[in-house]
Amino acid sequence: MKAKVLVVGCTGQTGSLIVDKLEQNKIVDVRYCSRRQDQVEKWKSEGKDAVYLDLDEPRTFGIALAGIDRLFILTGYTVDMLLQTKTLTDAAVKAGVSHIVHWGIFANWDCTEGHFAWHQLVETYIKASGIAWTNLHPNYFMENLINVTPIVDNQFVMFSGKARWGWTALDDAARVAAKVLEEGEKKHSGKSYWLSTEALNGDEAAEILTEELGRKITCDTKEPEELEALFNSGSTDVEITYARNAVDIMRQIQDGRMTYMGTIRDDVPYVTGTPSTSFREWVKIHKSELLNSLTSH
């Protein structure tokens, strides 16, 4: 019998990628979940195993987890993730889930940045639950250039000065997640996988974009204080605690406490057996999308 996998967050950009890969390979059975009942009904009409799951309502967890072997947890960027993951892990214990795969962050064990610490706390809780676990630690996503800080007027923004980040392709991270969910705890229990393929600062990324897109692209290098001002202006929809933490990340990268964010630590080939995607390769793959983004803005 195939293992049954529940992917939390399967309507989002990351979760949908993971689910697509699982459905392509057909090694495991996938259970879809959403906090929107209309989405659940749509999936059911398509013949999918789908359930209603609201991370803020633990009473929805029992039915969603019944019969599940492997659970993928991805939460949003709010402090609510602490309670959400705690209660979901407790429910997984009750339901007899054998393996939890957690989508976390790229951080040293003794980091002092708030939102990174949230992830470390829930990972510690998952480990203490007695369920086999695997933690994924992606760094800065290349896809941020499409949806978070898109290229506008041939320019994109970075708020950490000239500091380097370790970039990773979201598709690579999703391939790792899918592989772990397919192969399960026998191979991946107790392991942490790090996803940081290439170290670049904004200017270096802009140079590659310029060469591959055929037009001059520059990076508007800003300071953490400018990100703080942006959040304080109310023009962005972000939870206030997470906003403060995001600014703190930029400050700690600049003052040296989090310079490890600019390092390469690439477990993609070890898990998937295939190479990871370089930034230049990613730009080539997404060239049309990037060019369309330039014209639409």
Buried (B, 14 or more C-beta within 10 A) or exposed (E): EEBBBBBBBBBEEBBBBBBBBBBEEEBBBBBBBBBEEEBBEBBEEEEBBBBBBBBEEBEBBEEBBBBBBBBBBBBEBBBBBBBBBBBBBBBBEEBEBBBBBBBBBBBEEEBEBBBBBBBBBBBEBBBEBEBBBBBBBBBBBBBBBBEEBBBEEBBBBBBBBEBBBBBBBBBBBBBBBBBBBBBBBEEBBEBBBBBBBBBBBBEBBBBBBBEBBEEEBBBBBBBBEBBBEBBEEEEEEBBEBBBBBBBBBBBBBBEEBBEBBBBBBBBBEEBBEEEBBBBBBBBBBBBEEBBEBBEEE
